[in-house]
Amino acid sequence: MQFNKNILFSLVFILFSQITNAQIHHIEPLNWWVGMKNPNLQLLVNGENVAELSPKINYQGVSLKKVTKGDSKNYLFLDLVIAKNTKAGKFQIDFYKSNKKIYSQDYELLNRETDPKNIKGFNSADVIYLITPDRFSNGDPKNDIVDGMRENKVDRKNEGGRHGGDIRGIINHLDYIHDMGFTAIWPTPVLENNMNDYSYHGYAITNHYKVDPRMGLISDYKELSKKAKEKGIKLIYDGVINHTGSYYWWMQDLPFKNWINYPDSIRITSHRRTVNEDMYASIADKETMTKGWFVPTMPDMNGENPFMANYLIQNTIWWIETLQLGGLRQDTYCYSNKDFSKKWSCSVMDEYPNFSMVGEEWSYNPLITSYWQRGKVNKDGYTSCLSTSMDFPLQQALITALKEKEGTSVDKGFLRIYESLANDFVYANPNDIMIFGDNHDMDRIYTQLNQDAELTKMALSFLMTTRGIPQIYYGTEILADNAIILSWLF
């Protein structure tokens, strides 16, 4: 039997195209939107030997302005410009080799759901309910064990293990949250944390575009946002732009040699956050702080690399648009290079002028915490677009004042709180500061106050009536302490 050569050639070409197409592992962001204030979009393309190919795009309103190869042959970065009047729709990115098209990859531009001016953040009229999803409620026991996850068991007796809570559990209790009077929820990160252990907290992200399957699906995340909004509850996204998890998919093949800091060795940060403001700090001390890994399993992403900077900025914007967020909390804000932090915060606020973002600066010195707030005039000229910071100085003053025994030589009592508030002159806008008695990184407030219910009530009364944006940690409403919370799950 004799085969038609043309048919045979076509079959071989189709088979080759399919095989090659399967070797494109990632194109990120996963999609984008028309009508963005910033018309520029940079796509990360990851696939086997993709740097040997030449991409082309033929879609009205979309221009491919530049193609950059990574240090690895498995990466390309495509700089696109999306014209103002571009129509939403799918288009193909065609990849050529030796002037022959090898395969095509679909990419989609969507219409924006909301005018960016109407995407509003939280403010002092809100009360925020902070949730650690793994410890809150197990709404879907079927996702407790998921094939392919390194930490793949539920053990509620293990303090650092997974307890089974998920996004569905939060959805199921939105009425409970609403009835208590909360107007915003801040879940700690629910993105993939495919680490060996101690991954329940969510801060060792291994894929910025994937919800952890033990938490649910992205459709669950969208549903949470939608149903919360229907009840007048804003969804705050907990982001991490400083570090990631050591099992991130790119760790075995970095796009650039300086994609992360110290890629060939593990150097831990000094945690000496004051070098950001210290006029006497050496360059070495600054680099150890901002470039060192947070812990040995959390590599430090290098925001000084412009491609990494774009990747993280675009990822933040992608989640704001995808979830129609009501705010952002940024973890370990002061650990990143501060010029990158400025670029990140200002890029986001430029796109969403009425949005709000709070950054973590765990310092008890208001001169340090105020440094990062938008509108602050700093002596070194540094400016930021971060709308607020977390008021650790007031948290410390509150707990210390309530615990002090009267008549001791160090007794200041409520003068400590007065003196803390008297420092508000160093903030650009004291009313926008997030205030709290505890959070996921410290002992619960009831534990800090030695299981004294009356003192806990006093603390909560103060937080709900003073200036700022109050945040309450889940379980406080039942006087949860460090012990009971290990066994409490809705």
VMD Tcl script that draws the C-alpha trace (Angstrom):
set ca {
  {0.00 0.00 0.00}
  {1.45 3.36 -1.05}
  {0.95 6.48 1.12}
  {0.26 9.89 -0.36}
  {3.36 11.95 0.47}
  {1.37 15.13 1.12}
  {-0.88 13.35 3.60}
  {2.12 11.78 5.33}
  {3.84 15.17 5.55}
  {0.71 16.76 7.00}
  {0.35 14.04 9.61}
  {3.98 14.41 10.65}
  {3.62 18.20 10.84}
  {0.48 17.98 12.95}
  {2.06 15.43 15.26}
  {5.21 17.54 15.62}
  {3.15 20.66 16.31}
  {1.16 18.91 19.01}
  {4.28 17.58 20.69}
  {5.98 20.97 20.55}
  {2.88 22.77 21.80}
  {2.79 20.50 24.83}
  {6.27 21.73 25.70}
  {5.05 25.26 26.40}
  {4.59 25.03 30.12}
  {3.69 28.57 31.11}
  {2.51 31.83 29.56}
  {1.94 34.39 32.29}
  {-0.11 36.40 33.02}
  {-2.73 33.81 32.07}
  {-4.82 36.50 30.36}
  {-5.12 40.28 30.35}
  {-7.67 43.06 29.85}
  {-8.36 45.78 27.32}
  {-8.77 49.35 28.50}
  {-5.98 49.34 31.06}
  {-4.45 52.73 31.86}
  {-1.01 51.22 31.32}
  {-1.07 49.83 27.76}
  {2.07 47.73 28.26}
  {1.98 44.00 28.94}
  {4.98 41.72 29.37}
  {4.41 38.01 28.87}
  {6.64 35.37 30.42}
  {6.81 32.37 28.06}
  {8.35 29.20 29.43}
  {8.89 26.08 27.35}
  {11.60 23.72 26.22}
  {14.07 25.59 23.99}
  {11.51 28.33 23.38}
  {14.30 30.89 23.03}
  {15.12 29.31 19.65}
  {11.72 30.44 18.31}
  {10.49 33.78 16.97}
  {7.00 34.82 18.10}
  {4.60 36.84 15.95}
  {1.18 38.32 16.74}
  {-1.45 39.44 14.25}
  {-4.33 41.03 16.15}
  {-5.70 44.52 15.61}
  {-4.60 46.82 18.40}
  {-1.90 44.51 19.77}
  {1.72 45.23 18.90}
  {4.69 43.04 19.73}
  {7.35 45.64 20.41}
  {10.21 43.58 21.81}
  {11.31 40.01 22.45}
  {13.91 39.28 25.13}
  {15.61 35.95 25.72}
  {16.32 34.87 29.26}
  {19.65 33.52 30.46}
  {17.93 30.15 30.21}
  {17.07 28.89 26.73}
  {13.64 27.96 28.04}
  {12.31 31.50 28.45}
  {11.16 34.39 26.30}
  {9.72 37.69 27.48}
  {7.34 39.39 25.04}
  {6.68 43.13 25.39}
  {3.24 43.95 24.02}
  {1.43 47.27 23.64}
  {-2.36 47.12 23.72}
  {-3.91 50.12 22.02}
  {-6.68 52.05 23.75}
  {-9.52 50.90 21.49}
  {-8.47 47.24 21.20}
  {-11.41 44.84 21.25}
  {-11.56 41.97 23.70}
  {-11.04 38.54 22.19}
  {-8.67 35.66 21.63}
  {-5.64 35.85 19.40}
  {-2.80 33.56 18.53}
  {0.86 33.88 19.36}
  {2.59 32.13 16.47}
  {6.05 30.69 17.04}
  {8.41 30.34 14.08}
  {11.69 28.60 13.50}
  {13.65 29.18 10.31}
  {10.64 31.09 8.92}
  {8.37 28.09 9.44}
  {5.50 28.26 11.88}
  {6.00 25.53 14.45}
  {2.83 26.05 16.46}
  {0.40 28.62 17.86}
  {-0.71 29.45 21.37}
  {-4.01 31.16 22.20}
  {-4.07 34.24 24.40}
  {-7.14 36.13 25.57}
  {-7.92 39.76 26.27}
  {-11.03 40.34 28.38}
  {-13.29 43.32 28.95}
  {-12.92 44.83 32.41}
  {-15.77 44.12 34.79}
  {-15.57 47.42 36.61}
  {-14.32 50.91 35.95}
  {-10.99 51.03 37.82}
  {-12.13 54.17 39.66}
  {-14.93 52.08 41.18}
  {-12.57 49.42 42.52}
  {-12.36 50.78 46.05}
  {-10.33 49.69 49.01}
  {-10.99 49.56 52.74}
  {-10.95 52.57 55.07}
  {-11.69 53.58 58.65}
  {-15.38 52.87 58.14}
  {-14.53 49.17 57.81}
  {-13.86 46.45 60.36}
  {-11.61 43.67 59.04}
  {-11.88 39.99 60.00}
  {-8.50 38.26 59.57}
  {-8.73 34.54 58.78}
  {-6.16 31.77 58.50}
  {-8.20 29.64 56.05}
  {-6.61 26.27 56.93}
  {-7.68 26.74 60.57}
  {-11.13 28.31 60.06}
  {-13.59 25.86 58.50}
  {-13.39 22.67 56.44}
  {-16.09 23.29 53.85}
  {-14.96 20.57 51.44}
  {-13.31 17.51 53.04}
  {-12.74 16.03 49.56}
  {-9.80 18.41 48.99}
  {-8.03 17.52 52.25}
  {-5.84 15.02 50.39}
  {-4.71 15.97 46.88}
  {-2.41 13.86 44.72}
  {0.89 15.54 43.90}
  {1.08 17.75 46.97}
  {4.18 17.25 49.10}
  {2.40 17.83 52.41}
  {-0.62 15.64 51.86}
  {-2.32 14.88 55.14}
  {-4.55 16.52 57.71}
  {-3.35 16.36 61.31}
  {-5.14 18.74 63.64}
  {-2.92 17.68 66.53}
  {0.13 19.00 64.69}
  {0.55 22.70 65.44}
  {2.47 23.29 62.20}
  {0.49 20.87 60.06}
  {-2.57 21.26 57.88}
  {-5.93 21.16 59.59}
  {-8.21 21.04 56.54}
  {-9.80 24.49 56.33}
  {-10.46 25.89 52.87}
  {-12.13 28.63 50.81}
  {-15.46 26.79 50.83}
  {-15.39 26.97 54.61}
  {-15.20 30.77 54.47}
  {-18.01 30.94 51.91}
  {-20.20 28.78 54.14}
  {-19.77 31.21 57.04}
  {-20.20 34.58 55.33}
  {-23.52 35.02 57.15}
  {-21.73 34.44 60.46}
  {-19.09 37.03 59.57}
  {-21.67 39.50 58.30}
  {-23.88 39.14 61.38}
  {-20.94 40.05 63.63}
  {-20.69 43.34 61.74}
  {-17.49 42.83 59.77}
  {-17.28 44.66 56.44}
  {-14.05 43.14 55.12}
  {-12.26 39.79 55.29}
  {-8.55 39.24 54.98}
  {-7.69 35.57 54.40}
  {-4.00 34.75 54.58}
  {-2.68 33.50 51.19}
  {-4.55 30.66 49.49}
  {-2.20 30.26 46.51}
  {-0.32 27.03 45.92}
  {2.22 26.26 48.66}
  {3.54 22.89 47.50}
  {6.14 22.55 50.25}
  {7.24 19.55 52.31}
  {5.84 20.78 55.60}
  {4.61 23.81 57.54}
  {2.79 25.07 54.48}
  {-0.61 25.83 56.02}
  {0.13 29.55 56.43}
  {0.36 30.20 52.69}
  {3.42 32.46 52.60}
  {5.71 30.08 50.65}
  {3.99 30.45 47.28}
  {5.01 27.99 44.57}
  {2.75 29.32 41.79}
  {1.49 32.89 41.69}
  {-1.34 32.02 39.32}
  {-2.74 28.91 40.99}
  {-4.97 28.45 44.01}
  {-3.70 25.69 46.30}
  {-5.89 22.65 45.47}
  {-6.20 21.89 49.19}
  {-7.88 25.29 49.50}
  {-10.12 24.82 46.46}
  {-10.23 26.16 42.91}
  {-9.96 29.63 41.46}
  {-13.71 29.40 40.84}
  {-14.15 29.07 44.62}
  {-11.99 32.16 45.15}
  {-14.11 34.12 42.67}
  {-17.28 32.86 44.33}
  {-15.98 34.00 47.72}
  {-15.38 37.49 46.37}
  {-18.78 37.67 44.66}
  {-20.82 36.37 47.60}
  {-18.90 38.48 50.09}
  {-19.56 41.59 48.01}
  {-23.28 40.75 47.91}
  {-23.24 40.94 51.71}
  {-21.32 44.22 51.77}
  {-18.03 42.50 52.67}
  {-14.81 43.42 50.88}
  {-12.22 40.78 50.05}
  {-8.62 41.69 50.91}
  {-5.88 39.77 49.12}
  {-2.73 38.84 51.07}
  {0.24 39.23 48.71}
  {3.93 38.35 48.97}
  {6.34 40.20 46.70}
  {9.49 39.62 48.76}
  {9.93 35.86 48.86}
  {8.55 32.63 47.50}
  {8.70 28.90 48.21}
  {11.80 26.85 47.40}
  {9.70 24.39 45.36}
  {8.44 27.06 42.97}
  {8.28 25.63 39.44}
  {10.99 28.01 38.19}
  {13.57 27.20 40.89}
  {15.18 24.39 38.87}
  {15.51 26.61 35.80}
  {15.61 30.34 36.55}
  {14.79 32.74 33.69}
  {17.76 34.94 34.61}
  {20.73 34.28 36.86}
  {19.60 37.14 39.11}
  {15.88 36.23 39.06}
  {16.27 35.52 42.77}
  {18.95 36.83 45.12}
  {21.83 34.50 46.03}
  {20.65 31.71 43.68}
  {23.75 29.57 44.30}
  {23.72 29.75 48.08}
  {21.29 30.27 50.90}
  {21.98 33.53 52.70}
  {19.44 34.54 55.30}
  {18.32 38.12 55.77}
  {19.55 39.94 58.85}
  {15.95 41.04 59.56}
  {17.53 44.40 60.44}
  {14.70 46.44 58.92}
  {16.01 49.77 60.19}
  {18.66 49.84 57.44}
  {15.95 51.17 55.14}
  {15.94 54.46 57.05}
  {19.36 54.44 58.71}
  {21.57 57.11 57.12}
  {24.64 55.39 58.54}
  {23.89 51.84 57.31}
  {26.53 50.30 55.09}
  {25.78 48.95 51.62}
  {26.65 45.47 52.89}
  {24.12 45.72 55.72}
  {21.42 46.95 53.35}
  {22.07 44.12 50.91}
  {22.05 41.48 53.62}
  {18.67 42.75 54.76}
  {16.93 43.15 51.40}
  {18.61 40.37 49.41}
  {18.86 37.68 52.07}
  {16.32 34.83 52.05}
  {13.55 35.15 54.61}
  {14.18 31.57 55.82}
  {16.10 28.68 54.18}
  {12.94 27.50 52.38}
  {11.88 30.94 51.12}
  {14.12 32.32 48.33}
  {14.27 36.09 47.94}
  {12.77 37.37 44.69}
  {14.89 40.09 43.11}
  {12.73 43.12 42.39}
  {15.79 44.90 40.98}
  {15.53 42.60 37.97}
  {13.09 44.56 35.73}
  {11.47 41.37 34.42}
  {10.81 40.10 37.93}
  {9.48 43.54 38.87}
  {7.02 43.48 35.95}
  {6.06 39.90 36.75}
  {5.08 40.78 40.33}
  {3.33 44.05 39.46}
  {1.28 42.37 36.74}
  {0.43 39.47 39.03}
  {-0.98 41.86 41.63}
  {-3.06 43.65 39.00}
  {-4.22 40.29 37.61}
  {-5.63 39.25 40.98}
  {-7.28 42.65 41.55}
  {-9.10 42.34 38.21}
  {-9.83 38.62 38.52}
  {-11.30 38.82 42.01}
  {-12.55 42.42 41.95}
  {-10.74 42.94 45.22}
  {-11.55 45.37 48.00}
  {-7.99 45.81 49.20}
  {-4.54 44.34 49.49}
  {-2.32 43.41 52.42}
  {1.36 43.03 51.55}
  {3.47 40.68 53.62}
  {7.06 41.58 54.70}
  {6.77 44.85 52.79}
  {10.01 46.39 54.03}
  {12.16 43.36 53.12}
  {12.15 44.09 49.39}
  {14.37 46.62 47.68}
  {12.57 49.85 48.55}
  {12.83 51.33 45.06}
  {11.07 48.24 43.73}
  {8.47 48.50 46.52}
  {7.80 52.06 45.42}
  {7.46 51.03 41.77}
  {5.13 48.18 42.72}
  {2.86 50.25 44.99}
  {2.71 53.23 42.66}
  {1.98 51.06 39.61}
  {-0.98 49.49 41.38}
  {-2.35 52.76 42.77}
  {-1.92 54.48 39.42}
  {-4.21 51.86 37.85}
  {-6.68 51.93 40.78}
  {-6.68 55.44 42.32}
  {-9.30 54.60 44.98}
  {-7.77 51.31 46.05}
  {-6.02 50.71 49.37}
  {-3.03 48.65 50.42}
  {-1.56 47.97 53.83}
  {2.04 46.88 54.23}
  {3.60 44.88 57.04}
  {6.42 46.69 58.84}
  {6.83 44.90 62.15}
  {8.46 47.67 64.10}
  {7.45 49.24 67.39}
  {8.99 52.56 66.39}
  {6.46 54.88 64.70}
  {9.31 56.69 62.92}
  {9.89 53.42 61.05}
  {6.28 52.38 60.41}
  {5.29 55.85 59.19}
  {8.15 55.92 56.66}
  {6.21 53.78 54.19}
  {2.87 55.59 54.10}
  {1.78 57.57 51.06}
  {2.18 61.29 51.58}
  {4.90 61.02 54.22}
  {7.68 63.56 53.75}
  {10.88 61.69 54.55}
  {14.23 63.36 55.09}
  {15.91 61.11 52.53}
  {13.29 62.03 49.94}
  {11.82 58.54 49.72}
  {8.17 58.38 48.75}
  {5.75 55.49 48.62}
  {2.24 54.89 47.30}
  {1.29 52.49 50.10}
  {-1.93 53.83 51.59}
  {-1.26 52.56 55.08}
  {0.92 50.49 57.37}
  {0.17 48.20 60.31}
  {0.25 49.88 63.72}
  {2.59 47.58 65.63}
  {3.60 50.43 67.99}
  {0.02 50.83 69.22}
  {-0.47 47.05 69.46}
  {2.51 46.80 71.80}
  {1.42 49.80 73.85}
  {-2.11 48.43 74.24}
  {-1.07 44.98 75.48}
  {1.66 46.35 77.77}
  {-0.68 48.95 79.30}
  {-3.39 46.40 80.05}
  {-0.99 43.88 81.59}
  {0.93 46.29 83.84}
  {0.17 46.02 87.52}
  {-0.65 49.25 89.31}
  {1.84 50.63 91.77}
  {4.98 49.12 90.22}
  {8.03 51.22 89.47}
  {7.42 50.92 85.72}
  {3.66 51.45 85.88}
  {2.49 53.82 83.17}
  {-0.84 52.16 82.51}
  {-2.89 53.89 79.88}
  {-0.25 56.59 79.57}
  {1.48 54.15 77.23}
  {-1.49 54.27 74.89}
  {-1.65 58.05 75.18}
  {2.06 58.35 74.33}
  {1.65 56.02 71.36}
  {-1.23 58.06 69.95}
  {0.69 61.27 70.67}
  {3.19 60.10 68.04}
  {0.55 60.30 65.31}
  {2.11 63.54 64.08}
  {4.74 61.44 62.25}
  {2.10 59.78 60.04}
  {0.82 61.33 56.83}
  {-2.68 60.05 57.65}
  {-3.17 58.43 61.08}
  {-6.79 57.58 60.32}
  {-5.68 55.15 57.60}
  {-3.45 53.04 59.84}
  {-4.50 49.43 60.46}
  {-4.87 48.78 64.18}
  {-5.09 45.38 65.87}
  {-4.55 43.46 69.08}
  {-3.12 40.32 67.47}
  {-2.70 38.52 64.19}
  {-1.54 35.22 62.70}
  {2.13 35.88 63.58}
  {1.75 36.34 67.34}
  {0.01 34.99 70.41}
  {-3.73 35.52 70.42}
  {-4.85 38.60 72.30}
  {-6.64 36.52 74.95}
  {-3.40 34.60 75.51}
  {-1.32 37.80 75.61}
  {-3.66 39.15 78.28}
  {-3.28 36.02 80.40}
  {-6.77 34.66 79.60}
  {-8.38 37.68 81.23}
  {-11.78 38.17 79.56}
  {-12.34 41.63 81.01}
  {-9.00 42.93 79.77}
  {-9.73 41.42 76.36}
  {-13.06 43.26 76.26}
  {-11.29 46.50 77.16}
  {-8.76 45.97 74.38}
  {-11.47 45.31 71.81}
  {-13.50 48.29 72.97}
  {-10.48 50.51 72.49}
  {-9.71 49.12 69.03}
  {-13.27 49.59 67.86}
  {-13.48 53.21 68.98}
  {-10.07 54.79 68.38}
  {-8.66 56.17 65.13}
  {-7.59 53.83 62.36}
  {-8.90 50.72 60.61}
  {-9.60 47.91 63.12}
  {-8.60 44.33 62.31}
  {-9.81 41.45 64.49}
  {-8.35 37.95 64.27}
  {-10.88 35.14 63.76}
  {-11.75 33.25 66.95}
  {-11.36 36.31 69.15}
  {-15.15 36.40 69.33}
  {-15.09 33.11 71.27}
  {-12.05 34.08 73.37}
  {-9.85 31.65 71.50}
  {-6.37 31.30 72.95}
  {-3.24 29.55 71.70}
  {-4.45 26.17 72.98}
  {-8.12 26.10 72.06}
  {-7.57 27.24 68.49}
  {-5.70 24.03 67.66}
  {-8.86 22.04 68.24}
  {-11.45 24.61 67.08}
  {-12.67 24.39 63.50}
  {-16.15 25.20 62.24}
}
mol new
graphics top color blue
foreach p $ca { graphics top sphere $p radius 0.5 }
foreach p [lrange $ca 0 end-1] q [lrange $ca 1 end] { graphics top cylinder $p $q radius 0.2 }
display resetview
